[in-house]
Structures are given as C-alpha cells and as structure tokens.
Amino acid sequence: MNATWRRPVTRCAEVITVFALMIGALFPIIHLGRPWLFFWLIPYPSERQIWPNLRSPLAWDFFAISTYLTGSTLFLLLPIIPDCALMRDQMTGWRRRVYGVLALGWQGTTKQWHRLEAAMQVMAIAIVPVAVSVHTIVSFDFSMSPVPMWHSTVFGPYFVAGAIFSGIAALIVAMAVLRKALHLEEYLHPVHFQNLGKLLLLMSLLWGYFTFAERLTTWYGNAPAEMAVFWETQTGSYAPLFWTMVFCNFVIPFPILAIKRLRTITGCVIASSTIVAGMWLERFLIVVPSLARKNLPYTWSYYRPQPVEIMITIATFAAMVLLYTLFSKAVPIISIWELKVGGHAQPLLTAEEEEEQRALWRVRP
C-alpha cells in the first residue's frame, strides 16, 4: 500500500470526516434541552466567573468535537490550496475572486511547496492521536456512568474501532457513488476498493472481538442488573436487532471480503452497505436497552423512536448528502496536483534537476 493508491482516496475520506463532525456537533446542542444556551459549554470569562462543569460529558463533547473538527478541517484545506490556485487561473469573474481567496496567494514557489508538504506531514501525524482521543472521550460519556452495560473499560478501544470500521464502510459507498456519478473510473480503480476491502476485513474481525469480549465480560461478572440487559439483547425483545447487527457487521462482510474473487467493487459496496446499517444498529443497541430499564429490578419499558426523532435522523443523512454533493461541485473531489505527482515515478535527482522538476508543476497566476 504505497502512497500512490491512497491519493485519490484521501480527500474523499477527509470530506466525510469534516461533514460528519459538523453534523455531530449539532447533537449536543439539541440534547441540551435549551439550545439557545449552547454558549454555556464554552469556557469564557463571564462576569460572575462561572465556568462550565468539567465533570459534565457535554463539556467533554465540546472540547473533543471542536479539537477534532479544527484538525480535520486543516487537514482537508491544506491539500486544496494548489487545486484552488489551478481553478483560479482557469476561472473568470466572481469565481476567480472566490478561488483566489481560497488559494491564499499560492504561486507554486519552491518555498511554498516545502511549507505545504511540511504542514501536511505535521497534520497527518497529529490527526491520528486526536482522532483516537476524541472517540475515547465520546466513549467516556457512557463508561463514566453506572448504567448497566455502559460502565466498562472496553468502551474506549471499542468506540475507536467502531468509528474506523463504519468510516471505511461509508468511504467505500461514497467512492462508489462518486465513481459512477462523476465518471471517475480512470482515477478510482478496483485496486482502491480491494485495498480498502482488506482493511475493512481487518476492522470487522477487530469489531467482532470487542463485541464478543464485552458480552463475555458481562456474562462472567454475572451482576444482576447487567445480566438483565445482557439477556434482553441476546434472547429478549432486542435480540432480533442484535443478531441482525452481527450478521450485517461480521457474517455477511466476512466471506465477501475474505475471498479475493468476491472482493470486487460491487462486493465491497454490498459489504460496506450492510456494515453502515449494522453500525447504526450497534449505536442504537448501546443506548436503548440499558436506558429502557426502570428503577425496579428486572422490569422493562420499551422504547420506540418518536416522529421528531425519526425526522432528525433523516435530516442528518440528508444534510450529509447535500454537503458532500455541494463540495464535490465546488472543489475537485480528487486532488489534482497529488494525482500528477503520484502518476510519475520519482527517480533520484540532483538538487538542480529536482528544482527543474518542481518548476514544471508550479501554478502561476
């Protein structure tokens, strides 16, 4: 897996991350109950010196999401600068002015290329621990509470693995749609889907391990409150959803992704589609069965999504599709300059020859 095959994939993944964070950032505001007071989550020096309660998961969400969103946005915008300069040179009128602002005065000089590549390397390294810490903090929202089946140390790596797992699946689906809609067959090759399919297979195995380990620990601990939730998801009213989740995330994708001749573009899309549905069921099953228990032991109330909640969920999917479509119309969804660099072998050159090669790719105003 060298850098060449990743270049057409990288921007698609970055766009999904940024827009998913933007939509996800709305939910803590919705869950506040009084959304017009969302600024209470922001640590600012008020007149009464009242600061946010740092023991509140809502405060953790603010810091986690804002940090991850800032880093992901920078990681997305940095490689776009040369492409914006390229479009600036080909546009006229107000479009030229808009892309001129987004290009940030890019001239394609050697100094600018060095600084851009250095900044991209720094962000590529920094975004990994930020992503891990963010998903771990989100898991702390659950594991720090005494709710049955939530108070577990496995939630940190479980959420990180689940986020990567569902993210790769969503990326494959988005790439397949873009490949078909925008006729990108020359840029998104079967090898991209095959390599992502291998990674998806690895994450499916990892997800299966964490799911088994979580249930095994609960069964071995044999706490009455947790066993009530455990049996409700294994054999009770939520069992159909649980076993559907297992089939979608593990049983169906495993043979498709493990057998090479089935790991085609169509096969990867089918496996990814089931994983997206299965991971949504996983999040649903994490929240609902544990909260359905009443205060009295072994008695249950059953939750059904209300029309408002269903509409909010549908609106988030619609917003994701809309933002992704608008972005792909305004900015090249595949990095032009990185594709040019990746399409040519880079032999060992002297300093003078390297400068001549860089001059060939400079974007001039």
Sequence and secondary structure as in RCSB ss.txt:
>XXXX:A:sequence
MNATWRRPVTRCAEVITVFALMIGALFPIIHLGRPWLFFWLIPYPSERQIWPNLRSPLAWDFFAISTYLTGSTLF
LLLPIIPDCALMRDQMTGWRRRVYGVLALGWQGTTKQWHRLEAAMQVMAIAIVPVAVSVHTIVSFDFSMSPVPMW
HSTVFGPYFVAGAIFSGIAALIVAMAVLRKALHLEEYLHPVHFQNLGKLLLLMSLLWGYFTFAERLTTWYGNAPA
EMAVFWETQTGSYAPLFWTMVFCNFVIPFPILAIKRLRTITGCVIASSTIVAGMWLERFLIVVPSLARKNLPYTW
SYYRPQPVEIMITIATFAAMVLLYTLFSKAVPIISIWELKVGGHAQPLLTAEEEEEQRALWRVRP
>XXXX:A:secstr
  HHHHHHHHHHHHHHHHHHHHHHTHHHHHHTS GGGGGGGS    TT     TTSHHHHHHHHHHHHHHHHHHH
HHTTHHHHHHHHHHH  HHHHHHHHHHTTT    HHHHHHHHHHHHHHHHHHHHHHHHHHHHHHHHHHTS  TTT
S TTHHHHHHHHHHHHHHHHHHHHHHHHHHHTT TTTS HHHHHHHHHHHHHHHHHHHHHHHHHHHHHHHH  HH
HHHHHHHHHTSTTHHHHHHHHIIIIITHHHHHHSGGG SHHHHHHHHHHHHHHHHHHHHHHHHHHHHB SSTT B
      HHHHHHHHHHHHHHHHHHHHHHHHS SS HHHHHHHTS      HHHHHHHHHHT    
